[in-house]
Amino acid sequence: MNVRRSAAVLAATVVIGTATPAMAADSSPSPSPSVALPSGLYGDSDPTYDGVWRQSLALIAQHRTKVKPADKAVDWLLGQQCKNGAFAAFRAEPAKACDAEVMVDTNSTAVAAQALSVLDDDRHMDRAVKAADWLKSVQNKDGGWGYTPGSPTDANSTSLVVGALAAVGQDPGTVVTGGKSPLDALGKLDIPCADGGGFAYQPDKKGKLTANGDATAAAVVGVLGLSMVSAQADDKAGTGCDDAAPAANGASYLAATLKKDGHLKSALAGSEDQPDYGNTADAVVALAVTGGKKAAQKPLTWLEQNSADWAKANGPAAYAQLVLAAEAAGADPRAFGGTDLVKQLNATGPAPETETKAAAEEKKKDDEDGGVSVWWIIGVGLVGGIGVGFLISGRNKGRQA
C-alpha cells in the first residue's frame, strides 16, 4: 500500500481471506456505498482498511508542523479504540463494543498510540499508554510483533510498535518476553554486510533473509528506538555498513539501492517495476536519522520533483508521509517542490483548529487594513490636492510677477 505497512497488510490478507490488499502501492480505494464516511475523518476513500492509519498519520504530521487538529478529528480516532486499548483498521460502529469479530491489529494500534501521544491532553496520553499496554500483552516470544496478535514477527510491525513504545516514554529495549526485546527481534532480521546489508521483512520458509527496501526503511528507525514523532536528521551519524551498527548497516543498503534512480521500486503483479513513493519517503527518514540531511538529499529531491500526482491520488496518508520525510530531513513541508504539503493535507479533512483561528485573524486583519487603506487613500488624495493647489498657485503668482 502507499504507506510503510505494505508487507504487513499483505500478510494480513492471508488471515482475513481477502483476495487482494485494500491499498495497493499507488492506488486509492474508492468510497464504498456501504460505508458512511465520518465527518471527522481525513480522506474521502473507503476507510475500511486504513481509516485509523491515515487519521493517525495526519494527526502526527499536523503535530510536527505545529498545527492543532480539529476536535472532531481527534474524537473520531478516540472513538475507534477498543476497551482493551487495541485498534482495528476501522470500526464503522464505534458505539458498539469490540468483540471477537473485530479484527484488531498491531499496526493500527501502534500508529494510533503515536498520534494520541502528541495531543495536548493527559487523557490522550493515557489512551496512548493503554494502546501500548495492549501491544505489550501480545508480544511474541522472540520479542517482536506480527501484523495480527500471534502472527510471525516482521520488521515493519515490530518497528511500528517500537515507535509507539518510545512515543509514550517507554524504553523498547526493556520491553521483553522470554528475555527477548523488540530490538533483539529486529537484530534477527538484520543481514550482514558481507551479504549486502539491509533488513528482511521476515525469514523465508528455509530461514533465509532477503533484504527488502520497505522493511529496511522501517527497521532502521526501529533499531534506533525512534518514532514518527521523534525521527529527525542526525548529521553526526553515519551510513557506512557496519555489522556492529544495524542502523548504519540498513542505511548503507538503502543508499546503495537509491543511488541510481533516487527512489525505491515496487512490482505489482503482471507489471514492470515502478517507483514506490511511500517507501521512498520512509527511506528519506531512515537516511536522515542515520546520515543526516546530506544522506537523505537525493531521494528527497526526487520526491519533491515527482510525488505531487501520487500524493493527490492517495490523499492524507501520502501527504502525511511526505510531510514526515521533509520534516525529518530538514526541508520545509510548506514549500515542497512548489507545493504546500501541510495545506494539502489539511484540506483532506476537518479544518484544524489553528488553521481556523489563523483564517479568522487574517480576515480580521484584512478588514482592519482595508478600513485604514480607504482613509489613507482619501487622505493622500486630499494632501495631493492641496499640494497641486499650492503648485498651481505658485505658478500663477510667478506669472503675475
Salt bridges, closest charged atoms under 4 A:
ASP50 OD1 - ARG54 NH1 2.96
ASP120 OD2 - LYS68 NZ 3.62
ASP121 OD2 - ARG123 NH2 2.62
ASP133 OD1 - LYS136 NZ 3.62
ASP261 OD2 - LYS265 NZ 3.28
GLU327 OE1 - ARG64 NE 3.97
GLU353 OE2 - LYS68 NZ 3.58
GLU353 OE2 - LYS357 NZ 3.34
ASP367 OD2 - LYS363 NZ 3.34
ASP369 OD2 - LYS365 NZ 3.10
